[in-house]
């Protein structure tokens, strides 16, 4: 296997994950200043924070269309453009409505990126290292979150409107992403499925792993011929019931863990526990660092121990830590909450965080992978939008105890899902997984 080439392509495409993470978390440093600047009500404020997520929901829902029609590479290039325009537009916005428009555009980029990038990496990766390589996408997501937190911390007070600098700096990695993508090849599976370009696909497969390229090529051609010889069925036909159910449930559990509530509102949550503003921002940066380190750990274990082991360990950890946070709010003693949240992030990063994009990118057959990835991503982001919008309202209405108890309860259900329903996919080719998933 040409490790260096495949790794280089995966790293470049995973930069979409870095911008995804940065765009997701950077609002945490700007949200309070924006609320004060435009005198926003709690509902308007929730809408402002969640507008990018609304764009993400739409981007993920529609992202499968250009990914299938234009190709994985061309879609990623347009995503880089969207990130760049969104960063500059948000930073220079003169009023609330213009700000919302550009944040929405960034959200479209995030949503489409969560469809195109994991799919591309999954399709160019050898089976034995697919988990680690697709995991680079999530690694870059949390790296982007970490950089956003530290960027926000160091840009506090840099100018009168420091929040504009916090948002605008994203234009720099957007340009780097755009330029780097120009040297990445198209997915060989897309070349065969959409244009029957067997020779071009073989050349790319030879670079990936010459020892298995012919076998992989024949498996792709065979799967494609089988698909072409039968009437085309849509994603929601009974044939694809298993991967659709798995993707939707996995994405729902990812968000009802409360992860995005904590990422978006971490400075506010830490202030609720009695920390000052500066300490709250620094604690948020600490969350980003823990997220980064444990994602790095997870992507080194995911192909060795498998997806189910990571999810089982993570589920137990999330149940315990969320239960402790809920208890702290009920008894009004927040002494250990920052530590509990750091441990919570560690378990999330080691399990759901690292596994979601790998697992969803693996379980759908070639012919519906784009729409399947889009469904999983859409479910993930519609849940994220609902939680980001409702968290301040629910926390103010019911208090932290009940809110975190709900998150804890859903993780008990996740543990049952992992134990009874989730299949293991490590070390298996995409075409072999396809055979086990499809109902004939």
Residue pairs with C-beta under 8 A, 6 or more apart in sequence:
1 126
1 129
1 208
1 209
1 211
2 207
2 208
2 209
2 210
5 207
5 208
6 124
6 125
6 126
6 133
6 207
6 208
7 133
9 121
9 124
9 184
9 185
10 121
10 124
10 125
10 133
10 134
10 136
11 136
12 177
12 180
12 181
12 183
12 184
13 76
13 117
13 120
13 121
13 137
13 181
13 184
14 117
14 121
14 136
14 137
14 139
14 140
15 140
15 173
15 176
15 177
15 180
16 76
16 79
16 80
16 113
16 116
16 117
16 137
16 140
16 177
17 113
17 117
17 136
17 137
17 138
17 139
17 140
17 141
17 143
17 144
18 140
18 141
18 143
18 144
18 147
18 173
18 177
19 80
19 83
19 109
19 110
19 113
19 144
19 170
19 173
19 174
19 177
20 109
20 110
20 113
20 114
20 140
20 141
20 144
21 140
21 141
21 142
21 143
21 144
21 145
21 146
21 147
21 148
22 144
22 145
22 147
22 148
22 151
22 170
22 173
23 52
23 83
23 86
23 106
23 107
23 109
23 110
23 144
23 170
24 52
24 110
24 141
24 144
24 145
24 148
24 260
24 263
24 264
25 144
25 145
25 148
25 149
25 263
25 264
25 288
26 148
26 151
26 152
26 166
26 167
26 170
27 49
27 52
27 103
27 167
27 264
28 148
28 149
28 152
28 263
28 264
28 265
28 266
28 267
28 284
29 148
29 149
29 151
29 152
29 153
29 155
29 156
29 163
29 166
29 267
29 281
30 152
30 163
30 166
30 167
31 45
31 48
31 49
31 264
32 267
32 268
33 161
33 162
33 163
34 40
34 48
34 99
34 163
35 45
35 48
38 44
38 95
38 96
40 48
40 96
42 392
42 393
42 396
43 393
44 96
45 392
46 388
46 389
46 390
46 392
46 393
47 100
47 389
48 96
48 99
48 100
48 103
49 264
49 388
49 389
50 385
50 388
50 389
51 100
51 103
51 104
51 107
52 103
52 104
52 106
52 107
52 110
53 107
53 260
53 381
53 384
53 385
53 388
53 389
54 104
54 107
54 385
55 103
55 104
55 105
55 106
55 107
55 108
55 109
55 110
55 111
56 107
56 108
56 110
56 111
56 114
56 381
56 384
56 385
57 107
57 111
57 378
57 381
57 382
57 385
58 107
58 108
58 111
59 107
59 108
59 109
59 110
59 111
59 112
59 113
59 114
59 115
59 381
60 111
60 112
60 114
60 115
60 374
60 377
60 378
60 380
60 381
61 111
61 374
61 378
62 111
62 112
62 374
63 75
63 111
63 112
63 113
63 114
63 115
63 116
63 373
63 374
63 377
64 115
64 370
64 371
64 373
64 374
65 370
66 74
66 75
66 78
66 112
67 75
67 112
67 115
67 116
67 119
67 370
67 373
67 374
68 190
68 194
68 370
68 371
69 194
70 78
71 186
71 187
71 190
71 194
72 116
72 119
72 120
72 123
72 186
72 187
72 190
73 120
73 181
73 184
73 185
73 186
73 187
75 112
75 116
76 113
76 116
76 117
76 120
76 181
76 184
77 178
77 181
77 182
78 112
79 109
79 112
79 113
79 116
80 109
80 174
80 175
80 177
80 178
80 181
81 174
81 178
82 105
82 106
82 108
82 109
82 112
83 106
83 109
83 170
83 174
83 177
84 171
84 174
84 175
84 178
85 102
85 105
86 102
86 103
86 105
86 106
86 109
86 170
87 106
87 167
87 168
87 169
87 170
87 171
87 174
88 102
88 168
88 171
89 98
89 101
89 102
89 105
90 99
90 102
90 103
90 106
90 167
90 168
91 164
91 165
91 167
91 168
91 171
92 164
92 168
93 99
93 102
106 170
110 381
111 377
111 378
111 381
114 357
114 377
114 380
114 381
115 370
115 373
115 374
115 377
117 137
118 134
118 137
118 357
118 358
118 360
118 361
118 373
119 187
119 361
119 369
119 370
119 373
120 187
121 133
121 134
121 136
121 137
121 361
122 130
122 134
122 358
122 361
122 362
122 369
122 430
123 187
123 188
123 189
123 190
123 369
123 430
124 187
124 188
124 204
124 208
125 133
125 134
125 208
126 208
126 209
126 212
127 427
127 428
127 429
127 430
127 432
128 303
128 427
129 303
130 303
130 358
130 362
131 299
131 302
131 303
131 307
131 358
131 426
132 299
132 300
132 302
132 303
134 357
134 358
134 361
134 362
135 295
135 298
135 299
135 302
135 354
135 357
135 358
136 299
137 357
138 295
138 299
138 353
138 354
138 356
138 357
138 358
139 292
139 295
139 296
139 299
139 354
141 295
141 353
142 288
142 291
142 292
142 295
142 349
142 353
143 292
145 263
145 288
145 291
145 292
146 285
146 288
146 289
146 291
146 292
147 288
148 288
149 281
149 284
149 285
149 287
149 288
150 285
150 288
151 166
151 169
152 166
152 281
152 284
152 285
153 281
153 282
153 284
153 285
155 162
155 165
155 166
155 169
156 162
156 278
156 281
158 165
159 165
185 204
185 207
186 200
186 204
188 200
188 201
188 202
188 204
188 205
188 208
188 217
188 220
189 201
189 220
189 366
189 369
189 430
191 197
191 200
191 201
191 204
192 198
192 201
192 217
192 220
192 221
192 224
193 220
193 224
193 366
193 367
198 217
198 221
201 217
201 220
202 213
202 214
202 217
205 213
205 216
205 217
206 213
209 216
216 429
219 429
219 431
220 366
220 431
222 431
223 365
223 366
223 367
223 431
223 434
224 366
224 367
227 365
227 366
227 367
232 367
233 239
233 240
235 244
235 368
235 371
235 372
235 375
236 244
238 439
239 438
239 439
239 440
240 364
240 365
240 368
240 372
240 437
240 438
240 439
241 439
242 363
242 437
242 438
242 439
243 363
243 364
243 365
243 372
243 437
244 372
244 375
246 359
246 363
246 421
246 422
246 423
247 360
247 363
247 364
247 372
247 375
247 376
247 379
248 375
248 376
248 379
249 417
249 421
250 356
250 359
250 360
250 376
250 422
251 356
251 360
251 376
251 377
251 379
251 380
251 383
252 379
252 383
253 352
253 410
253 411
253 413
253 414
253 417
254 352
254 356
254 380
254 383
255 380
255 383
255 384
255 386
255 387
256 383
256 387
256 406
256 407
256 410
257 318
257 322
257 348
257 352
257 407
257 410
257 411
257 414
258 322
258 387
258 403
258 404
258 407
259 348
259 352
259 353
260 384
260 387
260 388
261 387
261 388
261 391
261 403
261 407
262 269
262 287
262 341
262 344
262 345
263 287
264 388
264 391
265 391
265 392
266 280
266 283
266 284
266 287
266 341
267 277
267 280
267 281
267 283
267 284
268 280
268 392
269 341
269 400
270 279
270 280
270 283
270 284
270 338
271 277
271 280
272 334
272 395
272 400
273 328
273 334
273 337
273 338
274 334
275 283
275 338
283 338
286 338
286 342
287 341
287 342
287 345
290 342
290 345
290 346
290 349
291 345
291 346
291 348
291 349
291 353
292 349
293 346
293 349
294 345
294 346
294 347
294 349
294 350
294 353
295 349
295 350
295 353
295 354
297 349
297 350
298 310
298 349
298 350
298 351
298 353
298 354
298 355
299 354
301 309
301 310
302 310
302 354
302 355
302 358
302 426
303 426
303 427
305 426
306 424
306 425
306 426
307 355
307 358
307 359
307 422
307 424
307 425
307 426
308 418
308 422
308 423
308 424
310 350
310 351
310 354
310 355
311 351
311 352
311 355
311 414
311 418
311 422
312 351
312 415
312 418
312 419
313 347
313 350
313 351
314 347
314 348
314 350
314 351
314 352
315 351
315 411
315 414
315 415
315 418
316 347
316 415
317 343
317 344
317 346
317 347
317 350
317 351
318 344
318 347
318 348
318 351
318 352
318 408
318 411
318 414
319 408
319 411
319 412
319 415
321 340
321 341
321 343
321 344
321 347
322 344
322 404
322 405
322 407
322 408
322 411
323 404
323 405
323 408
324 336
324 340
325 337
325 340
325 341
325 344
325 400
325 404
326 400
326 401
326 402
326 403
326 404
326 405
326 407
326 408
327 401
328 334
328 335
328 336
328 337
328 340
328 400
329 399
329 400
329 401
329 403
329 404
330 401
352 414
356 376
356 380
359 422
359 425
360 372
360 373
360 376
360 377
361 369
361 373
362 425
362 428
362 430
362 433
363 372
363 423
363 425
363 433
363 437
364 371
364 372
364 373
364 434
364 437
365 372
365 434
365 437
365 438
366 430
366 431
366 434
391 403
394 403
395 403
423 436
425 433
